[in-house]
Each structure stands twice: as structure tokens, then as C-alpha cells.
Amino acid sequence: MKTSRRTFTMLRLAAALALLGQGAAASAQALDDATLQALATRFDAIQPRMVEWRRDIHQHPELSGQEVRTAALVAEHLRKLGMEVRTGVGGHGVVGLLQGGRPGKVVALRADMDALPVAEVTGLPFASQVRQMNMGVESSVMHACGHDGHTAMLMAVAEVLAGMREQIPGTVKFVFQPSEEGLSSAPVAGKSWGAKAMVEEGALDNPRPDVAFALHIIPNMPSGMIGYRSGPQFASGDTVRIKIKGKQTHGGFPWNGVDPIVVSAQVVTALQTIVSRQLNISKEPAVLSIGQISGGNRENIVPEAVEMVGTLRAFDEAMRADAKERITRTAESIASASGATAEVSFGPSAYPVTTNPEALTEMMAPVLKKVSGGKAMQTSRLMASEDFSEFQKVVPGLYIILGAAPEGKTPATAAPNHNPAFDFDEAAMPAGAKAMAAMTLEFLAKP
């Protein structure tokens, strides 16, 4: 019987999740108190260097697809730890392989490295002054989403686990990913980026991980708090592009043309009914927002065309597909009724739902609670999108949240991710690093 590669991958995932469920039921927490205390001591000791790495990366941010300096810093660090290192994976991706002292399973740990086209206003002494080209236009660059902290934490985890190499029963794969935020230059037809590109170029091969772990810093949670949940954690994210083409004419004689501005207004209004009246949001929430409309160049000219760009977010893949069909049908039907045409496309950004498997979440919840000193809780879903979901297509993956409200701020008053005033509490980084290391050792230690 012939089996497609995708079918084979899904069968592997199903088998892996079944085994995870058996393991969770069959064995108690594998990490003992002595190991957890040793982790705490090691991460407390490395905290000053973690801060140095974070501040250095923060001061020298690089946009998606341009992470040359950051990737070189990471690769050099992993090589000094004696790891086998691959560079240039899926762009500027770096993969380091730590072979434990005993044979066993394989765990992948992932951190994203890219920054955003945001002008920083934090006033920090290590604030970014960097400018890079973003979609052909020079832009300020800032780590406004915590990827500098993610990278620094995973560098610390690599060093701590390398120091425990002989006691590790298995292999740890460190995946430092570029372009999580999308692209900073025009997409190349047929060429992937980010996690998808890393997967396509073998980041999860030789050896194939049994599980993958990642975390995200959120300043709008108490500092040091670990958040987790099974099921959907981050929404899917699709860029919605609609081009309404009419017929250009004089603004004083609109009957001689077809006005795409009026049609676009009707389309935007009608699109709001897709979520509010057509999708069953009692099952899962969804969001459809149009964030950009452009068309026309003079008050007395009805333009030829109008283009609009928006975002679609969903927590269910079937609802996501249904919404895309409804968006297309709505825009095309309204345009046709007015004598115009509508071209609807989705992309280039398209992230699947980030979903944590129940069995893996249940397996890791006790160790997260223990390693955090009880500061772990189940969190709600987030409408942000994450391409860690591309790794979850290949292996079971758990994505957790690290609370890091900055000193002097509460979760309610802290600037959120992607804000020019974004910052986080560096004192929370050991908690995140310990959680990643503890989940790794816990999984590898289980029979």
C-alpha cells in the first residue's frame, strides 16, 4: 500500500501522542528534587550572562530574514559547548545537537530570533538605534516581542544542559529560528520562510525529535508565572488581500464608471457579518479585521481599483477554511452586483493554529508547577499567531507562556507585545529557562 508523506507524518504523530498518553498514565513525575535544585542553582548562576546576551541582542536587533549577527552569536556559543552545529537552515536558522551521555529519546527546543519594524521608545540604556530595510523602505528596528529574551534563555539552557551532558539519557536539539514574524522583503514564489522553511530543510531530521518545546514572553502576566493549556493556544493567522477593480471616471460623472471605493465600503461592512452572523463562535472565537485600504489619488477622480488588507484569526482549522470561503464569496458577489470584480487571496503570511496536545500538556503540567514553585497556571487562548505550529505538524509540541511584567508595572499597565514601549522583567528569564530544561529532562527521564 502506498502512503503519502503527509499521511505517514500524521500516522507518526498519532502514534507518538498515543505513547505520550500511555507514558503520562504509567509513570509519575521523573525529575527528583535534587535535580530540580541543581537546575535552579545553575540558572541562578548564569542569570547575569543571560541578561548580557539579552541586552546585546536587544541593542542589535535584526528584521526577519536578516538575522546574520544573531545567528552567528548563537552558532559560536553552541560550538563552544561542543555541539554539532548546522547553520543557514531555512534562512539564518541555527540547529545545535547535544548528545547525552546515555542513549534515549530526542527533545527539540525552539527559540525565535527576529525583531520587528518598530521605533523603540523605552528609554533603556541598551535601546535599539538600528535601522534596516523593510519591504524596500528603511525602518527602525526593535525587539518588541521578546525574541531577544527567548534567544538568551535558550542559549542559557544549552549551556546548562551541556554541563550535565553525561547525566542526560538522550539527545537535545536546539533550534534557533529566523523569520517568525514573517518577511521583511517581498516573498519569493514557492519559497517558504520561518519554521516552515526550517522543517523543509531538515531541522527536525537526523534525528527526528519525539517532542518539541517552546515558550513566549508576555509582559501582561505576573513576572515568573508559567502559563500552559491543552488544545488551541495561539490562533491561526492569515493575511487577507482583496482587490476591487472598477472603471475609472470623472468624479462628477460616476455613472460613466464603476466606483471601487463604494464597492469596497460595502465589502468591508459585509465582511463583519461573517464572524458575527455566519460562523458558529459558540464553538471557538474568530476575528476578521481589515487594517488597510488604499485607492485613488484625487478628490474628483473615481479610481480604477481599491486594495484592502486584513487579518483572519481562528482557533479551529475547519472554521478557518470555512471563513476563507465566505470571505471570497462575499467579496466576489458584492463586486459582481455592482459591475466590479474582486480578486481575493490569502498570504503570504499563513500560520496554522498552535495546538498543545492534551497528553503532553498533562505530562508536563506537574513539573511546570514544581519548577516554578507553584507559579504555574492554565491560561486562556491568545489571538496572536505563532509558526511553532509548523513544528507541531511534524512532532507533538508544547508551547508555554512566561509572564514577565517589568518592574514598576502591573500586567494591566505593562506595554504589550509589538508596542514601541515593550519591555519585560529580566529577572523572570531564569524561570523560563528552568521550565524549558525541566520539561526536557522530565521527558527524557520517563521510560
C-alpha positions as CSV (number, residue, x, y, z in Angstrom):
1,M,0.0,0.0,0.0
2,K,1.4,3.4,-0.9
3,T,1.2,6.1,1.8
4,S,1.7,9.8,1.1
5,R,4.4,11.6,3.1
6,R,1.7,13.8,4.9
7,T,-0.3,10.7,5.8
8,F,2.8,9.0,7.1
9,T,3.6,12.1,9.2
10,M,0.1,12.2,10.6
11,L,0.3,8.4,11.5
12,R,3.6,9.0,13.2
13,L,2.0,11.9,15.2
14,A,-1.0,9.8,16.2
15,A,1.3,7.0,17.4
16,A,3.5,9.4,19.3
17,L,0.6,11.0,21.0
18,A,-0.8,7.6,22.0
19,L,2.5,6.7,23.5
20,L,2.6,10.0,25.3
21,G,-0.7,9.3,26.8
22,Q,0.4,5.9,28.0
23,G,3.6,7.4,29.5
24,A,1.6,10.0,31.3
25,A,-0.6,7.4,32.8
26,A,2.1,4.8,33.5
27,S,4.7,6.9,35.4
28,A,4.8,9.6,37.9
29,Q,7.0,12.7,37.7
30,A,10.5,11.6,36.8
31,L,12.5,14.6,38.0
32,D,13.6,14.4,41.6
33,D,14.1,17.3,44.0
34,A,17.9,17.2,43.8
35,T,17.8,17.6,40.0
36,L,15.4,20.5,40.2
37,Q,17.5,22.2,42.9
38,A,20.6,21.7,40.7
39,L,18.8,23.3,37.8
40,A,17.8,26.3,40.0
41,T,21.3,26.8,41.2
42,R,22.8,26.6,37.7
43,F,20.3,29.0,36.2
44,D,20.7,31.5,39.0
45,A,24.4,31.4,38.4
46,I,24.0,32.0,34.7
47,Q,21.5,34.8,35.1
48,P,24.0,37.7,34.7
49,R,25.2,36.3,31.4
50,M,21.7,35.7,30.3
51,V,21.0,39.4,30.9
52,E,24.1,40.3,29.0
53,W,23.1,38.2,26.0
54,R,19.6,39.6,26.0
55,R,20.8,43.2,26.1
56,D,23.4,42.7,23.4
57,I,20.8,41.1,21.1
58,H,18.2,43.8,22.0
59,Q,20.7,46.6,21.1
60,H,21.4,44.9,17.8
61,P,18.0,43.7,16.5
62,E,17.6,42.2,13.1
63,L,14.5,42.0,11.0
64,S,13.0,38.8,9.7
65,G,15.3,37.2,7.2
66,Q,18.2,39.4,8.2
67,E,19.3,37.7,11.4
68,V,23.0,37.4,10.4
69,R,24.6,38.7,13.6
70,T,22.3,37.0,16.0
71,A,22.7,33.6,14.2
72,A,26.5,34.0,14.3
73,L,26.4,34.7,18.0
74,V,24.2,31.7,18.7
75,A,26.3,29.3,16.5
76,E,29.5,30.4,18.1
77,H,28.0,29.8,21.6
78,L,26.8,26.3,20.7
79,R,30.1,25.3,19.1
80,K,32.0,26.4,22.3
81,L,29.7,24.0,24.2
82,G,30.9,21.2,22.0
83,M,27.8,20.7,19.9
84,E,27.4,19.6,16.3
85,V,26.0,22.8,14.7
86,R,24.2,23.5,11.4
87,T,23.8,27.0,10.1
88,G,21.8,28.5,7.3
89,V,18.8,26.2,7.9
90,G,15.7,27.8,6.5
91,G,17.4,31.2,6.0
92,H,19.6,32.1,9.0
93,G,18.4,29.3,11.2
94,V,20.8,27.5,13.6
95,V,20.5,23.9,14.9
96,G,22.7,22.6,17.6
97,L,22.8,18.9,18.7
98,L,23.6,17.9,22.2
99,Q,24.3,14.1,22.6
100,G,23.6,12.9,26.1
101,G,25.8,10.5,28.0
102,R,23.3,7.7,27.6
103,P,21.0,6.7,24.6
104,G,17.4,7.8,24.7
105,K,14.7,9.9,23.2
106,V,15.1,13.2,21.4
107,V,13.7,16.6,22.5
108,A,13.7,19.8,20.4
109,L,13.8,23.2,22.0
110,R,13.0,26.2,19.9
111,A,13.6,30.0,20.2
112,D,12.8,32.7,17.6
113,M,15.5,35.4,16.8
114,D,13.9,38.1,14.6
115,A,12.8,41.6,15.6
116,L,10.1,44.0,14.3
117,P,10.0,47.2,12.3
118,V,9.1,49.3,15.4
119,A,10.7,52.5,16.6
120,E,11.7,51.9,20.3
121,V,10.6,54.4,22.9
122,T,11.6,52.5,26.1
123,G,14.5,54.8,27.0
124,L,16.5,51.8,28.1
125,P,20.3,52.3,28.1
126,F,20.6,49.4,25.7
127,A,17.7,50.6,23.5
128,S,17.9,49.9,19.7
129,Q,19.1,52.6,17.4
130,V,19.2,50.2,14.4
131,R,17.6,50.8,11.1
132,Q,17.2,48.2,8.3
133,M,15.3,47.8,5.0
134,N,11.7,46.6,5.5
135,M,9.8,45.9,2.3
136,G,12.0,48.3,0.4
137,V,11.8,51.1,2.9
138,E,14.3,52.0,5.7
139,S,12.7,51.4,9.1
140,S,13.6,51.5,12.7
141,V,14.0,48.0,14.2
142,M,13.2,46.8,17.8
143,H,12.8,43.6,19.7
144,A,9.2,44.4,20.6
145,C,8.1,40.8,21.1
146,G,10.7,39.3,23.5
147,H,12.6,37.3,20.9
148,D,15.8,38.7,22.4
149,G,14.8,37.1,25.7
150,H,13.8,33.8,24.0
151,T,17.2,33.5,22.3
152,A,19.1,34.4,25.5
153,M,17.1,31.9,27.6
154,L,17.7,29.0,25.1
155,M,21.4,29.9,25.0
156,A,21.4,29.5,28.8
157,V,19.5,26.2,28.6
158,A,22.1,25.0,26.1
159,E,24.9,25.8,28.4
160,V,23.3,24.3,31.5
161,L,22.3,21.1,29.8
162,A,25.7,20.8,28.1
163,G,27.2,21.0,31.6
164,M,25.0,18.0,32.6
165,R,25.7,16.1,29.4
166,E,26.8,12.8,31.0
167,Q,23.6,12.6,33.1
168,I,21.3,13.1,30.1
169,P,19.6,10.0,28.8
170,G,19.0,11.1,25.2
171,T,19.5,14.0,22.8
172,V,18.5,17.6,22.8
173,K,18.2,19.6,19.6
174,F,18.4,23.4,19.9
175,V,16.5,25.2,17.2
176,F,17.1,28.9,16.8
177,Q,14.6,30.1,14.2
178,P,14.6,33.1,11.9
179,S,11.6,35.0,10.4
180,E,8.9,34.0,12.9
181,E,7.3,37.5,12.4
182,G,7.0,36.9,8.6
183,L,9.1,38.6,6.0
184,S,11.0,42.0,5.7
185,S,11.3,41.7,1.9
186,A,8.9,40.6,-0.9
187,P,8.2,36.9,-0.9
188,V,9.7,34.7,-3.5
189,A,7.2,32.5,-5.2
190,G,7.4,28.9,-3.9
191,K,9.9,29.7,-1.2
192,S,8.9,29.3,2.5
193,W,10.3,31.1,5.5
194,G,10.4,30.7,9.3
195,A,9.5,27.5,10.9
196,K,8.1,26.0,7.7
197,A,11.4,26.6,5.9
198,M,13.4,25.1,8.7
199,V,11.2,22.0,8.6
200,E,11.5,21.7,4.8
201,E,15.3,22.0,5.1
202,G,15.6,19.2,7.7
203,A,15.7,21.0,11.0
204,L,13.7,18.2,12.6
205,D,15.5,15.3,10.8
206,N,18.5,13.2,11.8
207,P,17.5,12.7,14.5
208,R,13.7,13.3,14.5
209,P,12.6,14.7,17.9
210,D,9.9,12.8,19.9
211,V,8.6,16.2,21.2
212,A,9.3,19.9,20.8
213,F,9.0,22.7,23.4
214,A,8.9,26.5,23.1
215,L,7.9,29.5,25.2
216,H,6.8,33.1,24.7
217,I,7.4,36.1,27.0
218,I,4.2,38.0,27.8
219,P,4.6,41.2,30.0
220,N,0.9,41.2,30.7
221,M,1.2,38.3,33.2
222,P,2.8,38.3,36.6
223,S,6.5,38.0,36.5
224,G,7.8,34.5,36.7
225,M,4.4,32.9,36.2
226,I,4.3,30.0,33.8
227,G,1.1,29.6,31.7
228,Y,0.0,26.5,29.9
229,R,-3.1,25.0,28.3
230,S,-4.0,22.0,26.3
231,G,-5.8,22.5,22.9
232,P,-5.6,25.7,20.9
233,Q,-3.0,28.2,22.5
234,F,-2.5,30.6,19.6
235,A,-4.8,31.4,16.7
236,S,-4.2,30.7,13.1
237,G,-3.2,33.8,11.2
238,D,-4.0,34.6,7.5
239,T,-3.3,37.8,5.6
240,V,-6.5,38.6,3.6
241,R,-6.0,40.6,0.4
242,I,-8.9,41.9,-1.7
243,K,-8.5,43.9,-4.8
244,I,-11.7,45.6,-6.1
245,K,-11.5,46.6,-9.7
246,G,-14.0,49.0,-11.2
247,K,-13.9,51.5,-14.0
248,Q,-12.2,54.9,-13.7
249,T,-14.1,58.0,-14.5
250,H,-14.6,61.7,-13.6
251,G,-15.9,62.2,-10.0
252,G,-18.6,64.4,-11.4
253,F,-20.0,61.7,-13.7
254,P,-19.8,58.5,-11.6
255,W,-22.5,56.8,-13.8
256,N,-19.8,56.6,-16.5
257,G,-17.7,54.3,-14.5
258,V,-17.8,51.7,-11.7
259,D,-16.8,53.1,-8.3
260,P,-14.5,50.6,-6.5
261,I,-14.4,52.8,-3.3
262,V,-18.2,52.4,-2.8
263,V,-17.9,48.7,-3.5
264,S,-15.0,48.3,-1.1
265,A,-17.1,50.0,1.6
266,Q,-19.9,47.6,1.0
267,V,-17.5,44.7,1.2
268,V,-15.9,45.8,4.5
269,T,-19.3,46.2,6.0
270,A,-20.5,42.8,4.8
271,L,-17.3,41.1,6.0
272,Q,-18.2,42.0,9.6
273,T,-21.2,39.7,9.4
274,I,-19.0,36.6,8.7
275,V,-17.9,36.3,12.3
276,S,-20.9,37.9,13.9
277,R,-23.6,36.0,11.9
278,Q,-22.2,33.2,9.9
279,L,-19.5,31.4,12.0
280,N,-20.5,29.3,15.0
281,I,-18.4,31.2,17.5
282,S,-20.0,29.3,20.4
283,K,-17.5,26.6,19.4
284,E,-14.4,28.8,19.0
285,P,-13.9,32.5,18.7
286,A,-12.6,34.1,15.5
287,V,-11.6,37.6,14.3
288,L,-11.7,39.2,10.9
289,S,-10.2,42.7,10.7
290,I,-9.4,44.9,7.7
291,G,-6.4,47.1,8.7
292,Q,-5.5,48.8,5.4
293,I,-7.4,50.3,2.5
294,S,-5.7,52.1,-0.4
295,G,-7.1,53.6,-3.6
296,G,-7.5,56.8,-5.5
297,N,-5.2,59.9,-5.7
298,R,-7.5,62.8,-6.2
299,E,-10.9,64.0,-5.0
300,N,-12.6,64.3,-8.4
301,I,-11.4,61.0,-9.9
302,V,-13.2,57.7,-9.3
303,P,-10.2,55.3,-9.3
304,E,-9.8,52.1,-11.3
305,A,-9.1,49.9,-8.2
306,V,-9.0,49.7,-4.4
307,E,-7.0,47.3,-2.4
308,M,-7.6,46.2,1.1
309,V,-5.6,44.1,3.5
310,G,-6.7,42.4,6.7
311,T,-6.1,39.5,9.1
312,L,-8.2,36.4,9.8
313,R,-7.7,34.7,13.1
314,A,-9.3,31.4,14.2
315,F,-8.8,28.5,16.7
316,D,-10.3,25.8,14.6
317,E,-8.9,24.7,11.2
318,A,-12.3,23.8,9.8
319,M,-13.7,27.3,10.8
320,R,-10.6,28.9,9.3
321,A,-11.2,27.2,5.9
322,D,-15.0,28.0,6.1
323,A,-14.2,31.7,6.8
324,K,-11.9,31.9,3.8
325,E,-14.6,30.5,1.5
326,R,-17.1,33.0,2.9
327,I,-14.7,36.0,2.6
328,T,-14.1,35.1,-1.1
329,R,-17.8,34.6,-1.9
330,T,-18.9,37.8,-0.1
331,A,-16.3,40.0,-1.8
332,E,-16.9,38.5,-5.3
333,S,-20.7,38.6,-5.0
334,I,-20.9,42.2,-3.9
335,A,-18.4,43.3,-6.5
336,S,-20.3,41.5,-9.2
337,A,-23.6,43.0,-8.2
338,S,-22.1,46.5,-8.8
339,G,-20.4,45.7,-12.1
340,A,-16.9,45.4,-10.5
341,T,-14.7,42.4,-9.9
342,A,-13.0,41.2,-6.7
343,E,-9.7,39.3,-6.5
344,V,-9.3,37.6,-3.1
345,S,-6.1,36.0,-1.9
346,F,-4.6,34.8,1.3
347,G,-1.0,35.3,2.2
348,P,1.9,35.5,2.1
349,S,1.6,35.1,5.9
350,A,-0.4,32.0,6.8
351,Y,0.1,30.4,10.2
352,P,-1.9,27.3,11.4
353,V,-3.4,27.1,14.8
354,T,-0.9,26.4,17.6
355,T,-2.4,23.5,19.4
356,N,-0.9,21.8,22.5
357,P,-1.7,18.0,22.7
358,E,-3.6,17.1,25.8
359,A,-1.4,14.1,26.7
360,L,1.8,16.1,26.5
361,T,0.3,19.0,28.4
362,E,-0.9,16.8,31.2
363,M,2.5,15.1,31.3
364,M,4.3,18.4,31.8
365,A,1.9,20.3,34.0
366,P,3.2,18.8,37.3
367,V,6.8,19.6,36.5
368,L,5.9,23.1,35.5
369,K,4.1,23.7,38.8
370,K,7.0,22.2,40.7
371,V,9.9,24.0,38.9
372,S,8.0,27.3,39.2
373,G,7.4,27.0,42.9
374,G,3.7,26.7,42.3
375,K,3.6,29.8,40.0
376,A,2.1,27.9,37.1
377,M,-1.5,28.2,35.8
378,Q,-3.7,27.3,32.9
379,T,-4.1,30.3,30.6
380,S,-6.7,31.4,28.1
381,R,-6.2,31.3,24.3
382,L,-4.4,34.2,22.7
383,M,-5.4,35.7,19.3
384,A,-1.8,36.1,18.4
385,S,-0.3,33.7,15.9
386,E,2.8,31.5,16.1
387,D,4.6,29.5,13.5
388,F,5.7,26.9,16.1
389,S,2.5,25.3,14.7
390,E,4.6,24.2,11.7
391,F,6.8,22.1,14.1
392,Q,3.6,20.7,15.7
393,K,2.6,19.4,12.3
394,V,5.6,17.1,12.4
395,V,6.1,16.2,16.1
396,P,4.0,16.7,19.2
397,G,4.8,20.2,20.6
398,L,4.0,22.1,23.8
399,Y,4.1,25.9,23.8
400,I,4.1,27.6,27.2
401,I,3.9,31.3,28.3
402,L,6.3,33.1,30.6
403,G,4.9,36.1,32.5
404,A,7.3,39.0,32.8
405,A,5.6,42.2,33.8
406,P,8.5,44.8,34.1
407,E,9.5,46.3,37.5
408,G,7.2,49.1,38.4
409,K,4.4,47.8,36.0
410,T,1.5,45.6,36.6
411,P,0.2,43.1,34.0
412,A,-2.5,45.7,33.2
413,T,-0.2,48.6,32.8
414,A,2.8,46.9,31.1
415,A,3.2,47.7,27.4
416,P,2.0,44.7,25.3
417,N,3.9,42.8,22.7
418,H,4.6,44.7,19.4
419,N,4.3,48.0,21.3
420,P,7.2,50.6,21.0
421,A,7.4,50.7,24.8
422,F,7.5,46.9,25.1
423,D,9.9,45.6,27.8
424,F,10.0,42.7,30.2
425,D,11.4,41.7,33.6
426,E,14.8,40.2,33.0
427,A,14.5,38.5,36.5
428,A,11.9,36.2,35.0
429,M,14.3,34.7,32.5
430,P,15.6,32.0,34.8
431,A,12.1,30.8,35.4
432,G,11.5,30.4,31.7
433,A,14.9,28.7,31.2
434,K,14.3,26.3,34.1
435,A,10.9,25.4,32.8
436,M,12.4,24.5,29.3
437,A,15.2,22.5,30.9
438,A,12.9,20.8,33.4
439,M,10.4,19.7,30.7
440,T,13.4,18.3,28.6
441,L,14.8,16.3,31.5
442,E,11.4,15.1,32.6
443,F,10.5,13.8,29.2
444,L,13.9,12.2,28.6
445,A,13.8,10.5,32.1
446,K,10.4,8.9,31.6
447,P,10.5,5.2,30.4
